[in-house]
Amino acid sequence: MSDKPIIAILGGTGHEGTGLALRWASNGYDVIIGSRQEDKALKATGEINEILGKELVRGMENGAAAREADINVLTVVAAAHEAALTGLKDDLQGKILVDATARIKFPNPKPPAPPSAARLAQDLLGEGVRVVAAFQNIPASALKNLEKDLDSDVLVCADNREDADQVSELIREAGMNAFYVGDLDLAITLEGITAVLVYLNKFNDIKHASIKIVGS
Ligand SMILES: NC(=O)c1ccc[n+]([C@@H]2O[C@H](COP(=O)([O-])OP(=O)(O)OC[C@H]3O[C@@H](n4cnc5c(N)ncnc54)[C@H](OP(=O)(O)O)[C@@H]3O)[C@@H](O)[C@H]2O)c1
């Protein structure tokens, strides 16, 4: 049996979730795609496994996926953040939830006002769930292109440093670097940077702008 944690991606049928699933599954992780509908999860799983050339990813309804997993990652569409968390609150107790939400609205994204989505998640879920914010600045299009190594850094926020470190290890296993930057209140800045990245792409003829930290 693998000593790697089981990762469930809730709302994993979409762009960001599929990209993360591809990266972790191709590095030997047991990944579960969660969806509101089991059928949709199984369809997405079939497509991901076809890309990987092996039956590596499983599909389940979100609640079942959350209960089965050691670590959960939330990639539901930003508008459904609160509703999804309310429905999954009981299933997530005792676990880490990685929240990738960046609440920016197209076509003219603006940085959202505090509190951060991750802080809202922590308040809603209670202290039985340890929320970590990550991946706000990692474009799905880059994650999904397995032919290219990711050259991105992930900024990580959490109230508890040990939880951040555990998630940072998983980020490295997905092929990126990770830097802890502070508590969940700081994650509002990560959401704002996502808006900046959209304009970076638009005004500079860049396809998948993300972040790289220099100065070590
Ligand atoms: N796309 C990116 O490049 C990117 C980058 C960084 C961060 N993010 C963040 O990642 C999250 C997902 O973005 P995305 O582009 O992957 O979104 P998406 O593909 O549009 O949607 C993701 C999933 O959300 C679920 N969903 C839709 N409506 C829902 C509802 N009312 N309740 C519960 N679940 C619902 C759907 O899953 P089911 O229908 O299967 O339930 C859908 O597949 C967002 O918070 C976004 O800010 C995205």
PDBQT file of the ligand as one rigid body, heavy atoms in Angstrom, charges set to zero:
ROOT
HETATM    1  N1  LIG A 301      -9.203  28.005 -14.270  1.00  0.00    +0.000 N 
HETATM    2  C1  LIG A 301      -8.073  28.484 -13.790  1.00  0.00    +0.000 C 
HETATM    3  O1  LIG A 301      -7.089  28.705 -14.537  1.00  0.00    +0.000 OA
HETATM    4  C2  LIG A 301      -7.915  28.754 -12.309  1.00  0.00    +0.000 A 
HETATM    5  C3  LIG A 301      -6.672  29.188 -11.812  1.00  0.00    +0.000 A 
HETATM    6  C4  LIG A 301      -6.516  29.409 -10.442  1.00  0.00    +0.000 A 
HETATM    7  C5  LIG A 301      -7.599  29.215  -9.596  1.00  0.00    +0.000 A 
HETATM    8  N2  LIG A 301      -8.802  28.817 -10.108  1.00  0.00    +0.000 N 
HETATM    9  C6  LIG A 301      -9.936  28.645  -9.181  1.00  0.00    +0.000 C 
HETATM   10  O2  LIG A 301     -10.342  27.286  -9.249  1.00  0.00    +0.000 OA
HETATM   11  C7  LIG A 301     -11.757  27.205  -9.083  1.00  0.00    +0.000 C 
HETATM   12  C8  LIG A 301     -12.324  26.435 -10.266  1.00  0.00    +0.000 C 
HETATM   13  O3  LIG A 301     -12.079  27.144 -11.460  1.00  0.00    +0.000 OA
HETATM   14  P1  LIG A 301     -12.348  26.413 -12.868  1.00  0.00    +0.000 P 
HETATM   15  O4  LIG A 301     -11.947  27.354 -13.914  1.00  0.00    +0.000 OA
HETATM   16  O5  LIG A 301     -11.779  25.045 -12.816  1.00  0.00    +0.000 OA
HETATM   17  O6  LIG A 301     -13.963  26.315 -12.821  1.00  0.00    +0.000 OA
HETATM   18  P2  LIG A 301     -14.958  25.531 -13.766  1.00  0.00    +0.000 P 
HETATM   19  O7  LIG A 301     -14.215  24.601 -14.660  1.00  0.00    +0.000 OA
HETATM   20  O8  LIG A 301     -15.856  26.543 -14.419  1.00  0.00    +0.000 OA
HETATM   21  O9  LIG A 301     -15.866  24.744 -12.729  1.00  0.00    +0.000 OA
HETATM   22  C9  LIG A 301     -15.344  23.841 -11.783  1.00  0.00    +0.000 C 
HETATM   23  C10 LIG A 301     -16.430  22.933 -11.266  1.00  0.00    +0.000 C 
HETATM   24  O10 LIG A 301     -17.320  23.628 -10.383  1.00  0.00    +0.000 OA
HETATM   25  C11 LIG A 301     -18.445  22.789 -10.207  1.00  0.00    +0.000 C 
HETATM   26  N3  LIG A 301     -19.633  23.606  -9.999  1.00  0.00    +0.000 N 
HETATM   27  C12 LIG A 301     -20.232  24.449 -10.876  1.00  0.00    +0.000 A 
HETATM   28  N4  LIG A 301     -21.330  25.009 -10.319  1.00  0.00    +0.000 NA
HETATM   29  C13 LIG A 301     -21.421  24.508  -9.053  1.00  0.00    +0.000 A 
HETATM   30  C14 LIG A 301     -22.332  24.683  -7.972  1.00  0.00    +0.000 A 
HETATM   31  N5  LIG A 301     -23.390  25.514  -8.068  1.00  0.00    +0.000 N 
HETATM   32  N6  LIG A 301     -22.085  23.997  -6.812  1.00  0.00    +0.000 NA
HETATM   33  C15 LIG A 301     -21.016  23.168  -6.702  1.00  0.00    +0.000 A 
HETATM   34  N7  LIG A 301     -20.129  22.961  -7.699  1.00  0.00    +0.000 NA
HETATM   35  C16 LIG A 301     -20.330  23.621  -8.851  1.00  0.00    +0.000 A 
HETATM   36  C17 LIG A 301     -18.581  21.939 -11.488  1.00  0.00    +0.000 C 
HETATM   37  O11 LIG A 301     -18.441  20.592 -11.087  1.00  0.00    +0.000 OA
HETATM   38  P3  LIG A 301     -19.660  19.538 -11.135  1.00  0.00    +0.000 P 
HETATM   39  O12 LIG A 301     -20.684  20.065 -12.110  1.00  0.00    +0.000 OA
HETATM   40  O13 LIG A 301     -18.994  18.301 -11.634  1.00  0.00    +0.000 OA
HETATM   41  O14 LIG A 301     -20.150  19.424  -9.738  1.00  0.00    +0.000 OA
HETATM   42  C18 LIG A 301     -17.393  22.393 -12.311  1.00  0.00    +0.000 C 
HETATM   43  O15 LIG A 301     -16.795  21.362 -13.068  1.00  0.00    +0.000 OA
HETATM   44  C19 LIG A 301     -12.281  28.644  -8.993  1.00  0.00    +0.000 C 
HETATM   45  O16 LIG A 301     -12.479  28.973  -7.650  1.00  0.00    +0.000 OA
HETATM   46  C20 LIG A 301     -11.150  29.462  -9.581  1.00  0.00    +0.000 C 
HETATM   47  O17 LIG A 301     -11.087  30.743  -8.998  1.00  0.00    +0.000 OA
HETATM   48  C21 LIG A 301      -8.987  28.572 -11.430  1.00  0.00    +0.000 A 
ENDROOT
TORSDOF 0
